[in-house]
Amino acid sequence: MAGYLTTHVLDTAAGRPAHGLRITLDRVEGEARTRLGEATTNADGRTDGPILPEGGFTPGTYELAFHAGDYLRARGAPDAFLDVVPIRFTMAEAAHYHVPLLLSPFGYSTYRGS
């Protein structure tokens, strides 16, 4: 199996998937960053495919950036505390990595999902 990365976002304040939230993925090597992907969540709060498909996997450090502020303001939260939520993590072996985001206007949580 080759490695790949999926994600999804749940809007916990609204109690539903976060539709229309922009996500970027960078590979991080020291101070250097390489943009590997960008996607917008669908009606299920997921990207339409892996944000990092099997062919793009290399062990290393990655960062997902969830553009939460734009999403929250578009849904009527003008005083949202969060703007961009960066999550930096390491993928060491070829496996399915899943990094979800649970989001509200004033906080978030994440974990390594399955």
JOTALIN-V230995 format. One record per pair of residues at least 6 apart in sequence whose C-alpha atoms are under 6 Angstrom apart, sorted by the first residue. I is the first residue (numbers start at 1). J is the second residue. Records with the same first field share a line. If there is no record, write none. Layout:
BEGIN
I: J ; J
END
This chain:
BEGIN
2: 54 ; 94
3: 54 ; 57 ; 94 ; 95 ; 96
4: 52 ; 53 ; 54 ; 57 ; 96
5: 50 ; 51 ; 52 ; 97 ; 98
6: 50 ; 51 ; 98
7: 98 ; 99 ; 100
8: 45 ; 46 ; 100
9: 18 ; 45 ; 100 ; 101 ; 102
10: 16 ; 17 ; 18 ; 102
11: 17 ; 18 ; 103 ; 104
12: 103 ; 104
13: 104
17: 44 ; 45
18: 45
19: 41 ; 42 ; 43 ; 45
20: 40 ; 41
21: 40 ; 41 ; 71
22: 39 ; 40 ; 67
23: 38 ; 39 ; 65 ; 66
24: 37 ; 38 ; 64 ; 65
25: 36 ; 37 ; 63 ; 64
26: 34 ; 35 ; 36 ; 62 ; 63
27: 33 ; 34 ; 62
28: 61 ; 62
41: 47
59: 91 ; 92
60: 90 ; 91
61: 89 ; 90
62: 88 ; 89
63: 87 ; 88
64: 86 ; 87
65: 85 ; 86
66: 84 ; 85
67: 84
68: 83 ; 84
69: 82 ; 83
80: 105
81: 105 ; 106
98: 112 ; 113 ; 114
99: 112 ; 113
100: 110
101: 109 ; 110
102: 108 ; 109
END
